[in-house]
C-alpha cells in the first residue's frame, strides 16, 4: 500500500538563513521533494536530507518558470504518489506568496497539508533597515500592499500610517505619484530596501515627492518600500548593513539611444 503523502507550505523568511524557523527545519528534514522559489537562500537547503530531489519552480520580476496551475499539479501528484513535499517560499507563504491558492488546490484534491509560517520581509527587511513599521509616537497602523502592475496601493493611501509595498522595483515611482494624487504629503518620508536582511542590503531614503520625480529608477530587486513617518528612523536606528543612501544616489537606467 502506498503511504499517504503530504505537502508542507513553508516560509523560508526574507533572506537571512538564520531567520528560518525550527518548524521549517523539521519539515525540510522530513521531505522527499522540495519545490523552491527563486528568492530562496540556498543555505536553508542545508537542512534537507541528503539526496532529496530539489526543483526550482519559482518566479522573478513577474517571470514564472512554471505556471501556478502546473505547480499545483506537481504538488498534488507527488503527494498522491506517497511523497512528502516541501513547497519552500520566500517570506511567509500566505503574504504575497500564493500559498493560499496552493492550499485551496490541495484541499480540493483531498491532499493532507500544513502551512509553516515564515518571517515576512514586510517586518524583517524593515527591521533590518532600522524601521519599525509600528511606533507608539509615529504609527499606530500599517498596511501591506502589492506593488505589482495592476494593483492599486493608493486604495489605502490615507487609511494606514505606514505603507509597506512589496514587489515594487519597477513600479514604485508610479506608486509614489498615485499616493501624492490620493493625498499623501510630498514631505512624507520614504525608504526603499533592496535585498533586505542579506549581505547585499541597501537602503535609500528621502521624501515621497522626491521619489515621484525619479524617472528611470533601476534599483536591484527584491525591493520593499516603506512610506510613512517611521521611514525617517532608518539612519538613527541603523544596526545592520551600510548607512542609508539618499534617493538621488539610487541607480537609474541609461536613456534609450535613438538611431542616427
C-alpha beads as a LAMMPS data file, in Angstrom:
LAMMPS data file: protein, C-alpha beads

260 atoms
259 bonds

1 atom types
1 bond types

-500.0 500.0 xlo xhi
-500.0 500.0 ylo yhi
-500.0 500.0 zlo zhi

Masses

1 110.0

Atoms # bond

1 1 1 0.000 0.000 0.000
2 1 1 1.311 3.449 -0.929
3 1 1 1.933 5.593 2.115
4 1 1 -0.047 8.800 2.432
5 1 1 1.753 11.852 1.111
6 1 1 1.674 15.358 2.497
7 1 1 2.578 18.890 1.441
8 1 1 4.247 21.480 3.653
9 1 1 3.860 25.104 2.539
10 1 1 6.975 26.537 4.167
11 1 1 8.036 30.144 4.620
12 1 1 11.824 30.444 4.392
13 1 1 11.938 34.021 5.635
14 1 1 13.247 37.104 3.839
15 1 1 16.811 36.059 3.015
16 1 1 18.922 35.695 6.149
17 1 1 19.084 31.886 6.639
18 1 1 19.247 32.348 10.419
19 1 1 15.634 33.524 10.307
20 1 1 14.373 30.094 9.218
21 1 1 12.088 28.679 11.923
22 1 1 12.701 25.439 13.794
23 1 1 9.386 24.094 12.474
24 1 1 10.574 24.740 8.925
25 1 1 13.816 22.856 9.617
26 1 1 11.890 19.823 10.877
27 1 1 9.577 19.864 7.842
28 1 1 12.519 20.087 5.415
29 1 1 14.167 17.092 7.071
30 1 1 11.006 15.032 6.541
31 1 1 10.576 15.911 2.868
32 1 1 11.281 13.740 -0.196
33 1 1 10.796 16.556 -2.719
34 1 1 11.465 20.277 -2.323
35 1 1 9.984 22.804 -4.744
36 1 1 11.693 26.168 -4.319
37 1 1 11.132 29.740 -5.446
38 1 1 13.848 31.915 -6.951
39 1 1 14.425 34.078 -3.864
40 1 1 15.229 31.173 -1.545
41 1 1 18.667 31.475 0.047
42 1 1 20.482 28.222 -0.913
43 1 1 21.869 27.993 2.631
44 1 1 18.487 26.943 4.001
45 1 1 18.673 23.780 1.875
46 1 1 21.463 22.554 4.137
47 1 1 18.640 21.352 6.397
48 1 1 17.280 18.981 3.738
49 1 1 18.029 15.265 3.799
50 1 1 20.978 14.103 1.653
51 1 1 19.885 13.087 -1.832
52 1 1 16.481 14.759 -1.676
53 1 1 15.114 15.975 -5.018
54 1 1 15.148 19.771 -5.264
55 1 1 13.373 21.530 -8.099
56 1 1 13.154 25.246 -8.852
57 1 1 9.657 26.352 -9.840
58 1 1 9.926 29.960 -8.790
59 1 1 9.465 33.379 -10.249
60 1 1 11.450 36.558 -10.579
61 1 1 10.253 40.031 -11.522
62 1 1 6.981 38.648 -12.857
63 1 1 8.614 35.855 -14.880
64 1 1 7.411 32.411 -13.844
65 1 1 9.443 29.308 -14.594
66 1 1 6.237 27.290 -14.191
67 1 1 2.608 28.425 -14.326
68 1 1 0.842 28.276 -10.968
69 1 1 -1.527 25.591 -12.219
70 1 1 1.452 23.399 -13.078
71 1 1 2.972 23.921 -9.632
72 1 1 -0.344 22.896 -8.079
73 1 1 -0.370 19.769 -10.253
74 1 1 3.165 18.819 -9.175
75 1 1 2.246 19.172 -5.510
76 1 1 -0.869 17.042 -5.869
77 1 1 0.706 14.303 -7.992
78 1 1 3.745 13.972 -5.718
79 1 1 1.594 13.740 -2.600
80 1 1 -0.724 11.217 -4.252
81 1 1 2.377 9.162 -5.012
82 1 1 3.158 8.994 -1.309
83 1 1 5.841 11.658 -1.197
84 1 1 6.302 14.307 1.465
85 1 1 6.685 17.598 -0.383
86 1 1 8.137 20.877 0.865
87 1 1 6.920 23.910 -1.064
88 1 1 9.586 26.382 0.022
89 1 1 8.800 30.058 -0.426
90 1 1 10.476 33.321 0.462
91 1 1 8.997 35.233 3.372
92 1 1 5.660 33.826 4.516
93 1 1 3.537 31.552 2.272
94 1 1 0.357 33.496 2.976
95 1 1 1.822 37.001 2.494
96 1 1 2.008 37.580 -1.270
97 1 1 3.364 34.047 -1.643
98 1 1 0.371 32.435 -3.401
99 1 1 0.244 29.923 -0.584
100 1 1 -3.480 30.455 -0.263
101 1 1 -4.029 29.369 -3.861
102 1 1 -1.907 26.267 -3.376
103 1 1 -3.691 25.417 -0.137
104 1 1 -7.073 25.670 -1.894
105 1 1 -5.850 23.326 -4.643
106 1 1 -4.621 20.815 -2.072
107 1 1 -7.911 20.898 -0.167
108 1 1 -9.876 20.415 -3.390
109 1 1 -7.699 17.385 -4.229
110 1 1 -8.038 15.876 -0.758
111 1 1 -4.304 16.170 -0.004
112 1 1 -3.000 16.440 3.551
113 1 1 -1.149 19.715 4.009
114 1 1 0.242 22.072 6.578
115 1 1 1.424 25.669 6.484
116 1 1 4.687 26.567 8.215
117 1 1 4.658 30.347 8.658
118 1 1 7.798 32.291 7.841
119 1 1 9.030 35.733 8.815
120 1 1 7.692 38.120 6.200
121 1 1 10.001 40.604 4.516
122 1 1 7.414 43.221 5.402
123 1 1 8.513 43.116 9.031
124 1 1 12.002 41.584 8.774
125 1 1 13.528 43.642 5.951
126 1 1 12.138 46.781 7.541
127 1 1 13.544 45.817 10.954
128 1 1 16.966 45.103 9.433
129 1 1 16.772 48.558 7.854
130 1 1 16.118 50.147 11.249
131 1 1 12.474 50.896 10.502
132 1 1 9.770 49.822 12.990
133 1 1 6.564 49.613 10.953
134 1 1 4.597 50.467 14.104
135 1 1 5.717 53.051 16.655
136 1 1 3.780 54.490 19.561
137 1 1 4.546 58.097 18.621
138 1 1 4.646 57.768 14.824
139 1 1 2.427 54.949 13.514
140 1 1 -0.454 53.009 15.016
141 1 1 -1.461 51.214 11.806
142 1 1 0.290 49.504 8.906
143 1 1 -0.874 48.185 5.537
144 1 1 0.967 45.600 3.459
145 1 1 0.247 46.115 -0.231
146 1 1 1.409 44.667 -3.532
147 1 1 3.392 46.779 -5.956
148 1 1 2.674 44.532 -8.931
149 1 1 1.442 46.299 -12.070
150 1 1 -2.337 46.363 -11.985
151 1 1 -2.539 46.617 -8.200
152 1 1 -3.547 49.912 -6.614
153 1 1 -1.773 50.683 -3.319
154 1 1 -3.449 54.074 -3.467
155 1 1 -6.669 52.470 -2.178
156 1 1 -5.218 52.619 1.346
157 1 1 -3.182 55.791 0.771
158 1 1 -4.709 57.632 3.724
159 1 1 -6.063 54.732 5.769
160 1 1 -2.788 53.491 7.315
161 1 1 0.041 55.421 8.931
162 1 1 2.657 53.126 7.365
163 1 1 2.507 51.567 3.919
164 1 1 4.814 48.641 3.176
165 1 1 4.880 47.944 -0.556
166 1 1 6.111 44.557 -1.766
167 1 1 7.483 43.711 -5.235
168 1 1 7.714 47.314 -6.362
169 1 1 11.114 47.661 -8.024
170 1 1 9.646 48.624 -11.391
171 1 1 6.528 50.411 -10.132
172 1 1 7.461 52.425 -7.050
173 1 1 7.794 55.767 -8.875
174 1 1 4.308 55.372 -10.373
175 1 1 3.016 54.334 -6.949
176 1 1 4.578 57.417 -5.355
177 1 1 2.749 59.625 -7.864
178 1 1 -0.507 57.816 -7.125
179 1 1 -0.064 58.313 -3.383
180 1 1 0.539 62.023 -3.893
181 1 1 -2.589 62.257 -6.035
182 1 1 -4.567 60.486 -3.296
183 1 1 -3.464 62.991 -0.646
184 1 1 -0.192 61.833 0.863
185 1 1 2.035 64.885 1.542
186 1 1 5.174 65.449 -0.535
187 1 1 7.317 65.616 2.608
188 1 1 6.270 62.122 3.743
189 1 1 9.409 60.045 4.454
190 1 1 10.047 57.004 2.262
191 1 1 12.616 54.218 2.255
192 1 1 13.496 51.675 -0.425
193 1 1 15.052 48.482 0.947
194 1 1 16.929 46.302 -1.540
195 1 1 17.824 42.672 -0.704
196 1 1 16.807 43.205 2.910
197 1 1 18.368 41.028 5.654
198 1 1 21.200 39.898 3.347
199 1 1 24.814 40.991 2.914
200 1 1 23.666 42.871 -0.220
201 1 1 21.200 45.057 1.670
202 1 1 20.975 48.675 0.536
203 1 1 18.580 51.324 1.831
204 1 1 17.659 54.553 0.044
205 1 1 15.733 57.256 1.914
206 1 1 14.087 60.536 1.046
207 1 1 10.676 62.149 0.626
208 1 1 7.668 60.946 -1.319
209 1 1 7.693 63.987 -3.602
210 1 1 11.349 63.382 -4.438
211 1 1 10.676 59.730 -5.248
212 1 1 7.839 60.692 -7.564
213 1 1 10.294 62.731 -9.671
214 1 1 12.814 59.903 -10.153
215 1 1 12.262 58.664 -13.674
216 1 1 14.155 55.580 -14.906
217 1 1 14.837 54.241 -11.418
218 1 1 16.786 50.965 -11.690
219 1 1 17.350 49.598 -8.203
220 1 1 18.269 45.941 -7.600
221 1 1 15.470 43.579 -6.652
222 1 1 13.897 42.360 -4.438
223 1 1 12.621 45.701 -3.166
224 1 1 10.414 46.635 -0.219
225 1 1 9.245 50.243 0.036
226 1 1 8.146 51.950 3.241
227 1 1 6.028 55.108 3.150
228 1 1 5.331 56.850 6.437
229 1 1 6.932 58.777 9.280
230 1 1 8.701 55.661 10.565
231 1 1 10.860 55.586 7.411
232 1 1 12.705 58.628 8.780
233 1 1 14.172 56.438 11.548
234 1 1 16.314 54.360 9.159
235 1 1 19.534 56.317 9.803
236 1 1 19.005 56.776 13.549
237 1 1 18.167 53.113 14.188
238 1 1 20.614 51.538 11.714
239 1 1 22.168 48.391 13.174
240 1 1 22.718 46.253 10.054
241 1 1 24.315 46.979 6.697
242 1 1 25.704 50.260 5.341
243 1 1 24.151 53.622 6.231
244 1 1 21.118 54.677 4.189
245 1 1 21.842 56.476 0.935
246 1 1 19.842 59.435 -0.407
247 1 1 17.265 58.691 -3.079
248 1 1 19.240 60.781 -5.565
249 1 1 22.036 58.177 -5.303
250 1 1 19.769 55.339 -6.491
251 1 1 20.854 53.883 -9.844
252 1 1 18.998 54.880 -12.996
253 1 1 18.549 53.186 -16.342
254 1 1 20.540 54.595 -19.220
255 1 1 18.301 56.533 -21.626
256 1 1 17.484 54.678 -24.806
257 1 1 19.672 55.660 -27.709
258 1 1 17.960 56.799 -30.855
259 1 1 19.188 55.692 -34.247
260 1 1 21.243 58.322 -36.042

Bonds

1 1 1 2
2 1 2 3
3 1 3 4
4 1 4 5
5 1 5 6
6 1 6 7
7 1 7 8
8 1 8 9
9 1 9 10
10 1 10 11
11 1 11 12
12 1 12 13
13 1 13 14
14 1 14 15
15 1 15 16
16 1 16 17
17 1 17 18
18 1 18 19
19 1 19 20
20 1 20 21
21 1 21 22
22 1 22 23
23 1 23 24
24 1 24 25
25 1 25 26
26 1 26 27
27 1 27 28
28 1 28 29
29 1 29 30
30 1 30 31
31 1 31 32
32 1 32 33
33 1 33 34
34 1 34 35
35 1 35 36
36 1 36 37
37 1 37 38
38 1 38 39
39 1 39 40
40 1 40 41
41 1 41 42
42 1 42 43
43 1 43 44
44 1 44 45
45 1 45 46
46 1 46 47
47 1 47 48
48 1 48 49
49 1 49 50
50 1 50 51
51 1 51 52
52 1 52 53
53 1 53 54
54 1 54 55
55 1 55 56
56 1 56 57
57 1 57 58
58 1 58 59
59 1 59 60
60 1 60 61
61 1 61 62
62 1 62 63
63 1 63 64
64 1 64 65
65 1 65 66
66 1 66 67
67 1 67 68
68 1 68 69
69 1 69 70
70 1 70 71
71 1 71 72
72 1 72 73
73 1 73 74
74 1 74 75
75 1 75 76
76 1 76 77
77 1 77 78
78 1 78 79
79 1 79 80
80 1 80 81
81 1 81 82
82 1 82 83
83 1 83 84
84 1 84 85
85 1 85 86
86 1 86 87
87 1 87 88
88 1 88 89
89 1 89 90
90 1 90 91
91 1 91 92
92 1 92 93
93 1 93 94
94 1 94 95
95 1 95 96
96 1 96 97
97 1 97 98
98 1 98 99
99 1 99 100
100 1 100 101
101 1 101 102
102 1 102 103
103 1 103 104
104 1 104 105
105 1 105 106
106 1 106 107
107 1 107 108
108 1 108 109
109 1 109 110
110 1 110 111
111 1 111 112
112 1 112 113
113 1 113 114
114 1 114 115
115 1 115 116
116 1 116 117
117 1 117 118
118 1 118 119
119 1 119 120
120 1 120 121
121 1 121 122
122 1 122 123
123 1 123 124
124 1 124 125
125 1 125 126
126 1 126 127
127 1 127 128
128 1 128 129
129 1 129 130
130 1 130 131
131 1 131 132
132 1 132 133
133 1 133 134
134 1 134 135
135 1 135 136
136 1 136 137
137 1 137 138
138 1 138 139
139 1 139 140
140 1 140 141
141 1 141 142
142 1 142 143
143 1 143 144
144 1 144 145
145 1 145 146
146 1 146 147
147 1 147 148
148 1 148 149
149 1 149 150
150 1 150 151
151 1 151 152
152 1 152 153
153 1 153 154
154 1 154 155
155 1 155 156
156 1 156 157
157 1 157 158
158 1 158 159
159 1 159 160
160 1 160 161
161 1 161 162
162 1 162 163
163 1 163 164
164 1 164 165
165 1 165 166
166 1 166 167
167 1 167 168
168 1 168 169
169 1 169 170
170 1 170 171
171 1 171 172
172 1 172 173
173 1 173 174
174 1 174 175
175 1 175 176
176 1 176 177
177 1 177 178
178 1 178 179
179 1 179 180
180 1 180 181
181 1 181 182
182 1 182 183
183 1 183 184
184 1 184 185
185 1 185 186
186 1 186 187
187 1 187 188
188 1 188 189
189 1 189 190
190 1 190 191
191 1 191 192
192 1 192 193
193 1 193 194
194 1 194 195
195 1 195 196
196 1 196 197
197 1 197 198
198 1 198 199
199 1 199 200
200 1 200 201
201 1 201 202
202 1 202 203
203 1 203 204
204 1 204 205
205 1 205 206
206 1 206 207
207 1 207 208
208 1 208 209
209 1 209 210
210 1 210 211
211 1 211 212
212 1 212 213
213 1 213 214
214 1 214 215
215 1 215 216
216 1 216 217
217 1 217 218
218 1 218 219
219 1 219 220
220 1 220 221
221 1 221 222
222 1 222 223
223 1 223 224
224 1 224 225
225 1 225 226
226 1 226 227
227 1 227 228
228 1 228 229
229 1 229 230
230 1 230 231
231 1 231 232
232 1 232 233
233 1 233 234
234 1 234 235
235 1 235 236
236 1 236 237
237 1 237 238
238 1 238 239
239 1 239 240
240 1 240 241
241 1 241 242
242 1 242 243
243 1 243 244
244 1 244 245
245 1 245 246
246 1 246 247
247 1 247 248
248 1 248 249
249 1 249 250
250 1 250 251
251 1 251 252
252 1 252 253
253 1 253 254
254 1 254 255
255 1 255 256
256 1 256 257
257 1 257 258
258 1 258 259
259 1 259 260
